[in-house]
């Protein structure tokens, strides 16, 4: 059984026991979070697709940790103009462990 959830403007395919990084939720480790925006649910080889979300379905998860991802370099450059701009960025994230898919 798996579900496709939406959080932070992105979609994730999740199964029970998965650990994934999502956009920062601002929660402390050990807290429980419920994702109620379930786009699709596959159970017993049957696929239920929502319009836009599947009714009476949610995904329960627990927060493992919060942190920042690896640094990415943003480099802007215009040829023959002498324009160079270099920036670094570390995206904050929340790592969650999927506990249960409530269908």
PyMOL CGO cylinders between C-alpha atoms (Angstrom):
from pymol import cmd
from pymol.cgo import CYLINDER

trace = [
    CYLINDER, 0.00, 0.00, 0.00, 1.24, 3.47, -0.86, 0.3, 1, 1, 1, 1, 1, 1,
    CYLINDER, 1.24, 3.47, -0.86, -0.09, 7.02, -0.97, 0.3, 1, 1, 1, 1, 1, 1,
    CYLINDER, -0.09, 7.02, -0.97, 0.85, 10.19, -2.81, 0.3, 1, 1, 1, 1, 1, 1,
    CYLINDER, 0.85, 10.19, -2.81, 0.73, 13.20, -0.49, 0.3, 1, 1, 1, 1, 1, 1,
    CYLINDER, 0.73, 13.20, -0.49, 1.18, 16.92, -1.03, 0.3, 1, 1, 1, 1, 1, 1,
    CYLINDER, 1.18, 16.92, -1.03, 3.11, 19.14, 1.37, 0.3, 1, 1, 1, 1, 1, 1,
    CYLINDER, 3.11, 19.14, 1.37, 5.15, 22.27, 0.88, 0.3, 1, 1, 1, 1, 1, 1,
    CYLINDER, 5.15, 22.27, 0.88, 4.06, 22.57, -2.75, 0.3, 1, 1, 1, 1, 1, 1,
    CYLINDER, 4.06, 22.57, -2.75, 5.59, 19.20, -3.64, 0.3, 1, 1, 1, 1, 1, 1,
    CYLINDER, 5.59, 19.20, -3.64, 4.24, 15.68, -4.03, 0.3, 1, 1, 1, 1, 1, 1,
    CYLINDER, 4.24, 15.68, -4.03, 5.75, 12.58, -2.41, 0.3, 1, 1, 1, 1, 1, 1,
    CYLINDER, 5.75, 12.58, -2.41, 5.05, 8.87, -2.85, 0.3, 1, 1, 1, 1, 1, 1,
    CYLINDER, 5.05, 8.87, -2.85, 5.11, 7.31, 0.64, 0.3, 1, 1, 1, 1, 1, 1,
    CYLINDER, 5.11, 7.31, 0.64, 4.77, 3.90, 2.24, 0.3, 1, 1, 1, 1, 1, 1,
    CYLINDER, 4.77, 3.90, 2.24, 4.69, 2.93, 5.91, 0.3, 1, 1, 1, 1, 1, 1,
    CYLINDER, 4.69, 2.93, 5.91, 8.18, 3.07, 7.39, 0.3, 1, 1, 1, 1, 1, 1,
    CYLINDER, 8.18, 3.07, 7.39, 9.58, 5.53, 4.83, 0.3, 1, 1, 1, 1, 1, 1,
    CYLINDER, 9.58, 5.53, 4.83, 11.80, 8.39, 6.02, 0.3, 1, 1, 1, 1, 1, 1,
    CYLINDER, 11.80, 8.39, 6.02, 11.78, 11.48, 3.83, 0.3, 1, 1, 1, 1, 1, 1,
    CYLINDER, 11.78, 11.48, 3.83, 12.78, 15.14, 3.84, 0.3, 1, 1, 1, 1, 1, 1,
    CYLINDER, 12.78, 15.14, 3.84, 9.96, 17.66, 3.32, 0.3, 1, 1, 1, 1, 1, 1,
    CYLINDER, 9.96, 17.66, 3.32, 9.86, 21.45, 3.44, 0.3, 1, 1, 1, 1, 1, 1,
    CYLINDER, 9.86, 21.45, 3.44, 10.36, 22.84, 6.96, 0.3, 1, 1, 1, 1, 1, 1,
    CYLINDER, 10.36, 22.84, 6.96, 7.26, 22.35, 9.14, 0.3, 1, 1, 1, 1, 1, 1,
    CYLINDER, 7.26, 22.35, 9.14, 8.55, 24.12, 12.26, 0.3, 1, 1, 1, 1, 1, 1,
    CYLINDER, 8.55, 24.12, 12.26, 7.96, 21.17, 14.62, 0.3, 1, 1, 1, 1, 1, 1,
    CYLINDER, 7.96, 21.17, 14.62, 10.13, 19.59, 17.30, 0.3, 1, 1, 1, 1, 1, 1,
    CYLINDER, 10.13, 19.59, 17.30, 11.49, 16.04, 16.99, 0.3, 1, 1, 1, 1, 1, 1,
    CYLINDER, 11.49, 16.04, 16.99, 9.09, 13.40, 18.29, 0.3, 1, 1, 1, 1, 1, 1,
    CYLINDER, 9.09, 13.40, 18.29, 5.96, 15.38, 17.43, 0.3, 1, 1, 1, 1, 1, 1,
    CYLINDER, 5.96, 15.38, 17.43, 3.17, 13.79, 15.41, 0.3, 1, 1, 1, 1, 1, 1,
    CYLINDER, 3.17, 13.79, 15.41, 2.16, 15.33, 12.06, 0.3, 1, 1, 1, 1, 1, 1,
    CYLINDER, 2.16, 15.33, 12.06, -0.85, 14.39, 9.91, 0.3, 1, 1, 1, 1, 1, 1,
    CYLINDER, -0.85, 14.39, 9.91, -0.83, 14.94, 6.15, 0.3, 1, 1, 1, 1, 1, 1,
    CYLINDER, -0.83, 14.94, 6.15, -4.45, 15.17, 5.02, 0.3, 1, 1, 1, 1, 1, 1,
    CYLINDER, -4.45, 15.17, 5.02, -3.78, 16.23, 1.42, 0.3, 1, 1, 1, 1, 1, 1,
    CYLINDER, -3.78, 16.23, 1.42, -3.70, 12.72, -0.08, 0.3, 1, 1, 1, 1, 1, 1,
    CYLINDER, -3.70, 12.72, -0.08, -3.79, 12.91, -3.88, 0.3, 1, 1, 1, 1, 1, 1,
    CYLINDER, -3.79, 12.91, -3.88, -3.87, 9.16, -4.60, 0.3, 1, 1, 1, 1, 1, 1,
    CYLINDER, -3.87, 9.16, -4.60, -4.07, 5.94, -2.61, 0.3, 1, 1, 1, 1, 1, 1,
    CYLINDER, -4.07, 5.94, -2.61, -3.16, 2.44, -3.75, 0.3, 1, 1, 1, 1, 1, 1,
    CYLINDER, -3.16, 2.44, -3.75, -4.61, -0.29, -1.54, 0.3, 1, 1, 1, 1, 1, 1,
    CYLINDER, -4.61, -0.29, -1.54, -4.95, -3.98, -2.46, 0.3, 1, 1, 1, 1, 1, 1,
    CYLINDER, -4.95, -3.98, -2.46, -3.93, -3.22, -6.08, 0.3, 1, 1, 1, 1, 1, 1,
    CYLINDER, -3.93, -3.22, -6.08, -6.78, -0.68, -6.40, 0.3, 1, 1, 1, 1, 1, 1,
    CYLINDER, -6.78, -0.68, -6.40, -5.92, 2.93, -7.12, 0.3, 1, 1, 1, 1, 1, 1,
    CYLINDER, -5.92, 2.93, -7.12, -8.11, 5.72, -5.73, 0.3, 1, 1, 1, 1, 1, 1,
    CYLINDER, -8.11, 5.72, -5.73, -7.45, 9.15, -7.22, 0.3, 1, 1, 1, 1, 1, 1,
    CYLINDER, -7.45, 9.15, -7.22, -8.84, 12.25, -5.55, 0.3, 1, 1, 1, 1, 1, 1,
    CYLINDER, -8.84, 12.25, -5.55, -10.53, 15.26, -7.06, 0.3, 1, 1, 1, 1, 1, 1,
    CYLINDER, -10.53, 15.26, -7.06, -8.30, 17.03, -5.92, 0.3, 1, 1, 1, 1, 1, 1,
    CYLINDER, -8.30, 17.03, -5.92, -7.85, 14.95, -2.71, 0.3, 1, 1, 1, 1, 1, 1,
    CYLINDER, -7.85, 14.95, -2.71, -9.05, 11.51, -1.59, 0.3, 1, 1, 1, 1, 1, 1,
    CYLINDER, -9.05, 11.51, -1.59, -11.83, 11.86, 1.01, 0.3, 1, 1, 1, 1, 1, 1,
    CYLINDER, -11.83, 11.86, 1.01, -11.46, 10.41, 4.56, 0.3, 1, 1, 1, 1, 1, 1,
    CYLINDER, -11.46, 10.41, 4.56, -7.79, 9.55, 4.05, 0.3, 1, 1, 1, 1, 1, 1,
    CYLINDER, -7.79, 9.55, 4.05, -4.71, 10.83, 5.87, 0.3, 1, 1, 1, 1, 1, 1,
    CYLINDER, -4.71, 10.83, 5.87, -1.10, 9.88, 6.50, 0.3, 1, 1, 1, 1, 1, 1,
    CYLINDER, -1.10, 9.88, 6.50, 0.35, 9.95, 10.04, 0.3, 1, 1, 1, 1, 1, 1,
    CYLINDER, 0.35, 9.95, 10.04, 4.05, 10.64, 10.51, 0.3, 1, 1, 1, 1, 1, 1,
    CYLINDER, 4.05, 10.64, 10.51, 6.45, 11.54, 13.29, 0.3, 1, 1, 1, 1, 1, 1,
    CYLINDER, 6.45, 11.54, 13.29, 9.15, 14.20, 13.09, 0.3, 1, 1, 1, 1, 1, 1,
    CYLINDER, 9.15, 14.20, 13.09, 12.67, 12.73, 13.22, 0.3, 1, 1, 1, 1, 1, 1,
    CYLINDER, 12.67, 12.73, 13.22, 14.68, 15.97, 13.00, 0.3, 1, 1, 1, 1, 1, 1,
    CYLINDER, 14.68, 15.97, 13.00, 14.93, 19.40, 11.43, 0.3, 1, 1, 1, 1, 1, 1,
    CYLINDER, 14.93, 19.40, 11.43, 18.00, 20.74, 9.70, 0.3, 1, 1, 1, 1, 1, 1,
    CYLINDER, 18.00, 20.74, 9.70, 19.52, 22.35, 6.64, 0.3, 1, 1, 1, 1, 1, 1,
    CYLINDER, 19.52, 22.35, 6.64, 20.44, 20.62, 3.39, 0.3, 1, 1, 1, 1, 1, 1,
    CYLINDER, 20.44, 20.62, 3.39, 23.83, 20.78, 1.69, 0.3, 1, 1, 1, 1, 1, 1,
    CYLINDER, 23.83, 20.78, 1.69, 24.83, 24.15, 0.29, 0.3, 1, 1, 1, 1, 1, 1,
    CYLINDER, 24.83, 24.15, 0.29, 24.03, 24.85, -3.33, 0.3, 1, 1, 1, 1, 1, 1,
    CYLINDER, 24.03, 24.85, -3.33, 25.80, 27.56, -5.31, 0.3, 1, 1, 1, 1, 1, 1,
    CYLINDER, 25.80, 27.56, -5.31, 23.74, 30.00, -7.39, 0.3, 1, 1, 1, 1, 1, 1,
    CYLINDER, 23.74, 30.00, -7.39, 26.01, 31.63, -9.98, 0.3, 1, 1, 1, 1, 1, 1,
    CYLINDER, 26.01, 31.63, -9.98, 24.72, 34.29, -12.36, 0.3, 1, 1, 1, 1, 1, 1,
    CYLINDER, 24.72, 34.29, -12.36, 26.81, 35.43, -15.30, 0.3, 1, 1, 1, 1, 1, 1,
    CYLINDER, 26.81, 35.43, -15.30, 26.28, 37.61, -18.36, 0.3, 1, 1, 1, 1, 1, 1,
    CYLINDER, 26.28, 37.61, -18.36, 28.70, 37.09, -21.23, 0.3, 1, 1, 1, 1, 1, 1,
    CYLINDER, 28.70, 37.09, -21.23, 30.81, 40.09, -22.32, 0.3, 1, 1, 1, 1, 1, 1,
    CYLINDER, 30.81, 40.09, -22.32, 29.23, 42.40, -19.73, 0.3, 1, 1, 1, 1, 1, 1,
    CYLINDER, 29.23, 42.40, -19.73, 31.49, 41.84, -16.73, 0.3, 1, 1, 1, 1, 1, 1,
    CYLINDER, 31.49, 41.84, -16.73, 28.54, 40.72, -14.59, 0.3, 1, 1, 1, 1, 1, 1,
    CYLINDER, 28.54, 40.72, -14.59, 29.14, 37.91, -12.08, 0.3, 1, 1, 1, 1, 1, 1,
    CYLINDER, 29.14, 37.91, -12.08, 27.06, 37.19, -8.99, 0.3, 1, 1, 1, 1, 1, 1,
    CYLINDER, 27.06, 37.19, -8.99, 27.68, 34.24, -6.68, 0.3, 1, 1, 1, 1, 1, 1,
    CYLINDER, 27.68, 34.24, -6.68, 25.29, 33.22, -3.91, 0.3, 1, 1, 1, 1, 1, 1,
    CYLINDER, 25.29, 33.22, -3.91, 25.05, 30.20, -1.61, 0.3, 1, 1, 1, 1, 1, 1,
    CYLINDER, 25.05, 30.20, -1.61, 21.86, 28.73, -0.19, 0.3, 1, 1, 1, 1, 1, 1,
    CYLINDER, 21.86, 28.73, -0.19, 20.99, 26.00, 2.34, 0.3, 1, 1, 1, 1, 1, 1,
    CYLINDER, 20.99, 26.00, 2.34, 17.37, 24.89, 2.23, 0.3, 1, 1, 1, 1, 1, 1,
    CYLINDER, 17.37, 24.89, 2.23, 15.78, 24.10, 5.63, 0.3, 1, 1, 1, 1, 1, 1,
    CYLINDER, 15.78, 24.10, 5.63, 13.97, 20.76, 5.86, 0.3, 1, 1, 1, 1, 1, 1,
    CYLINDER, 13.97, 20.76, 5.86, 12.05, 18.51, 8.26, 0.3, 1, 1, 1, 1, 1, 1,
    CYLINDER, 12.05, 18.51, 8.26, 12.80, 14.79, 8.21, 0.3, 1, 1, 1, 1, 1, 1,
    CYLINDER, 12.80, 14.79, 8.21, 9.67, 12.69, 8.90, 0.3, 1, 1, 1, 1, 1, 1,
    CYLINDER, 9.67, 12.69, 8.90, 9.03, 8.96, 9.31, 0.3, 1, 1, 1, 1, 1, 1,
    CYLINDER, 9.03, 8.96, 9.31, 5.74, 7.67, 7.91, 0.3, 1, 1, 1, 1, 1, 1,
    CYLINDER, 5.74, 7.67, 7.91, 3.97, 5.72, 10.65, 0.3, 1, 1, 1, 1, 1, 1,
    CYLINDER, 3.97, 5.72, 10.65, 0.55, 4.84, 9.21, 0.3, 1, 1, 1, 1, 1, 1,
    CYLINDER, 0.55, 4.84, 9.21, -1.64, 5.39, 6.17, 0.3, 1, 1, 1, 1, 1, 1,
    CYLINDER, -1.64, 5.39, 6.17, -5.19, 5.90, 7.43, 0.3, 1, 1, 1, 1, 1, 1,
    CYLINDER, -5.19, 5.90, 7.43, -7.62, 4.82, 4.71, 0.3, 1, 1, 1, 1, 1, 1,
]
cmd.load_cgo(trace, "trace")
